Amino acid sequence: MAQMELLLREDVENLGLRGELVKVRPGYGRNYLLPRGLAVQATAANVKAITKQREAFLKKAAADKSAAEGQSALLQSLSLEFARKVGEHGVLYGSVTSMDIAEAIAAKGFEIDRRKIQLAEPIKEIGEFEIPVKLHREVIATLKVVVVKEEA
């Protein structure tokens, strides 16, 4: 099957990083990557332009990573506590979701997108939990979340 060469303009999950030259199936390139502006045709002019953009991007990525590392240290010192109504067997009525965690983080003065909170499924029981928060593709902070029984 024929493949097309594209230059990535953004990081694409399971494909490559910004500025990389990748080979993809024509349909994927034509119908997904090109219309969304995630990639461009691999022409000589585009390769030269992306190379210049990549240098600026690498400087920005280094600054973003150092900012994420600083934020990671602050987040790891943070502990969030949620009081929820509990049934007979320690099971919560309702749950603690990534949205709840994001709101609690915002209340503490941090601005984190809820999609960066790597909660596989909502928390439905009492206890202590370590929740990974992906601040940067190379920086993952661990947030301590404690769910306790709500006193009547």
Kinemage of the C-alpha trace (Angstrom):
@kinemage 1
@onewidth
@group {chain A} dominant
@subgroup {mainchain}
@vectorlist {calphas} color= white
{ca met a 1} P 0.000 0.000 0.000
{ca ala a 2} L 1.316 3.459 -0.911
{ca gln a 3} L 2.180 5.880 1.871
{ca met a 4} L 2.497 9.635 1.952
{ca glu a 5} L 5.189 11.645 3.722
{ca leu a 6} L 4.039 14.466 5.971
{ca leu a 7} L 5.693 16.889 8.364
{ca leu a 8} L 3.938 17.142 11.717
{ca arg a 9} L 3.049 20.669 12.877
{ca glu a 10} L 1.793 19.454 16.282
{ca asp a 11} L 2.444 16.457 18.528
{ca val a 12} L 0.124 13.618 17.472
{ca glu a 13} L -0.512 10.816 19.970
{ca asn a 14} L 0.861 7.443 18.773
{ca leu a 15} L 2.377 9.009 15.633
{ca gly a 16} L 5.125 11.499 16.393
{ca leu a 17} L 6.267 14.827 17.725
{ca arg a 18} L 6.108 18.282 16.183
{ca gly a 19} L 8.603 18.727 13.336
{ca glu a 20} L 9.034 15.000 12.607
{ca leu a 21} L 8.782 13.542 9.121
{ca val a 22} L 6.274 10.654 9.206
{ca lys a 23} L 4.871 8.186 6.698
{ca val a 24} L 1.135 7.597 6.930
{ca arg a 25} L -1.569 6.040 4.837
{ca pro a 26} L -3.003 8.489 2.296
{ca gly a 27} L -6.527 8.439 3.758
{ca tyr a 28} L -5.323 9.241 7.285
{ca gly a 29} L -3.201 12.101 5.997
{ca arg a 30} L -5.803 13.522 3.610
{ca asn a 31} L -8.861 13.103 5.839
{ca tyr a 32} L -7.485 13.731 9.338
{ca leu a 33} L -4.001 15.270 9.581
{ca leu a 34} L -4.100 17.817 6.751
{ca pro a 35} L -7.633 19.255 7.326
{ca arg a 36} L -6.974 19.733 11.067
{ca gly a 37} L -3.665 21.498 10.395
{ca leu a 38} L -1.714 18.831 12.292
{ca ala a 39} L 0.615 18.178 9.344
{ca val a 40} L 1.764 19.598 5.996
{ca gln a 41} L 3.086 18.019 2.811
{ca ala a 42} L 6.801 17.196 3.041
{ca thr a 43} L 8.062 19.588 0.353
{ca ala a 44} L 11.533 21.161 0.464
{ca ala a 45} L 10.085 24.594 1.358
{ca asn a 46} L 7.954 23.139 4.150
{ca val a 47} L 10.917 21.175 5.545
{ca lys a 48} L 12.946 24.413 5.729
{ca ala a 49} L 10.072 26.346 7.357
{ca ile a 50} L 9.364 23.597 9.912
{ca thr a 51} L 13.074 23.422 10.787
{ca lys a 52} L 13.040 27.123 11.712
{ca gln a 53} L 9.792 26.709 13.648
{ca arg a 54} L 11.228 23.672 15.440
{ca glu a 55} L 14.122 25.743 16.856
{ca ala a 56} L 11.671 28.274 18.316
{ca phe a 57} L 9.462 25.431 19.529
{ca leu a 58} L 12.362 23.717 21.319
{ca lys a 59} L 13.100 26.924 23.259
{ca lys a 60} L 9.431 27.277 24.176
{ca ala a 61} L 9.197 23.561 25.115
{ca ala a 62} L 12.171 23.914 27.467
{ca ala a 63} L 10.500 26.890 29.162
{ca asp a 64} L 7.171 25.008 29.388
{ca lys a 65} L 8.910 21.969 30.867
{ca ser a 66} L 10.683 23.996 33.567
{ca ala a 67} L 7.390 25.730 34.432
{ca ala a 68} L 5.661 22.325 34.604
{ca glu a 69} L 8.407 20.982 36.892
{ca gly a 70} L 7.923 23.939 39.245
{ca gln a 71} L 4.171 23.412 39.241
{ca ser a 72} L 4.715 19.677 39.810
{ca ala a 73} L 6.667 20.329 43.022
{ca leu a 74} L 3.848 22.553 44.311
{ca leu a 75} L 1.120 20.057 43.347
{ca gln a 76} L 2.879 17.141 45.018
{ca ser a 77} L 2.842 19.009 48.340
{ca leu a 78} L -0.925 19.487 47.942
{ca ser a 79} L -3.481 17.138 49.505
{ca leu a 80} L -7.156 17.347 48.576
{ca glu a 81} L -9.893 16.063 50.853
{ca phe a 82} L -13.437 15.298 49.754
{ca ala a 83} L -16.277 14.514 52.191
{ca arg a 84} L -18.998 12.384 50.596
{ca lys a 85} L -22.042 10.477 51.797
{ca val a 86} L -21.232 6.800 52.198
{ca gly a 87} L -23.412 3.670 52.050
{ca glu a 88} L -23.192 0.575 54.273
{ca his a 89} L -20.117 -1.026 52.683
{ca gly a 90} L -17.956 2.084 52.302
{ca val a 91} L -19.271 2.780 48.798
{ca leu a 92} L -19.959 6.425 47.955
{ca tyr a 93} L -23.309 7.815 46.908
{ca gly a 94} L -22.068 9.489 43.724
{ca ser a 95} L -18.336 9.725 43.076
{ca val a 96} L -15.290 11.993 42.947
{ca thr a 97} L -14.546 12.861 39.312
{ca ser a 98} L -11.699 14.644 37.531
{ca met a 99} L -13.989 17.695 37.358
{ca asp a 100} L -14.312 17.707 41.187
{ca ile a 101} L -10.533 17.406 41.524
{ca ala a 102} L -9.940 20.225 38.992
{ca glu a 103} L -12.361 22.506 40.882
{ca ala a 104} L -10.641 21.721 44.213
{ca ile a 105} L -7.232 22.470 42.661
{ca ala a 106} L -8.582 25.763 41.267
{ca ala a 107} L -9.908 26.654 44.742
{ca lys a 108} L -6.334 26.229 46.056
{ca gly a 109} L -5.086 28.721 43.455
{ca phe a 110} L -3.780 26.441 40.688
{ca glu a 111} L -5.052 26.462 37.107
{ca ile a 112} L -5.115 22.912 35.715
{ca asp a 113} L -7.191 21.637 32.810
{ca arg a 114} L -9.304 18.679 33.975
{ca arg a 115} L -8.192 16.638 30.944
{ca lys a 116} L -4.659 16.620 32.386
{ca ile a 117} L -5.898 14.733 35.459
{ca gln a 118} L -5.265 11.085 34.597
{ca leu a 119} L -8.216 9.552 36.488
{ca ala a 120} L -9.115 6.291 34.727
{ca glu a 121} L -12.543 6.156 36.341
{ca pro a 122} L -14.311 8.167 39.050
{ca ile a 123} L -13.432 7.354 42.671
{ca lys a 124} L -16.356 5.507 44.283
{ca glu a 125} L -14.981 4.516 47.691
{ca ile a 126} L -13.419 6.124 50.745
{ca gly a 127} L -9.646 6.103 51.199
{ca glu a 128} L -6.418 7.719 49.998
{ca phe a 129} L -5.587 7.824 46.305
{ca glu a 130} L -2.539 8.897 44.276
{ca ile a 131} L -3.779 10.616 41.113
{ca pro a 132} L -1.321 11.333 38.266
{ca val a 133} L -1.581 14.795 36.666
{ca lys a 134} L 0.137 15.159 33.282
{ca leu a 135} L 1.472 18.726 33.276
{ca his a 136} L 3.800 18.232 30.280
{ca arg a 137} L 4.572 15.233 28.106
{ca glu a 138} L 7.671 14.582 30.256
{ca val a 139} L 6.366 15.853 33.624
{ca ile a 140} L 3.747 13.932 35.599
{ca ala a 141} L 2.902 15.076 39.129
{ca thr a 142} L 1.239 12.834 41.693
{ca leu a 143} L -1.625 14.412 43.591
{ca lys a 144} L -2.846 13.010 46.912
{ca val a 145} L -6.645 12.755 47.125
{ca val a 146} L -8.369 11.683 50.345
{ca val a 147} L -12.048 10.716 50.326
{ca val a 148} L -13.675 10.639 53.773
{ca lys a 149} L -17.125 9.901 55.140
{ca glu a 150} L -19.339 12.972 55.399
{ca glu a 151} L -20.503 13.538 58.953
{ca ala a 152} L -24.243 14.142 59.278
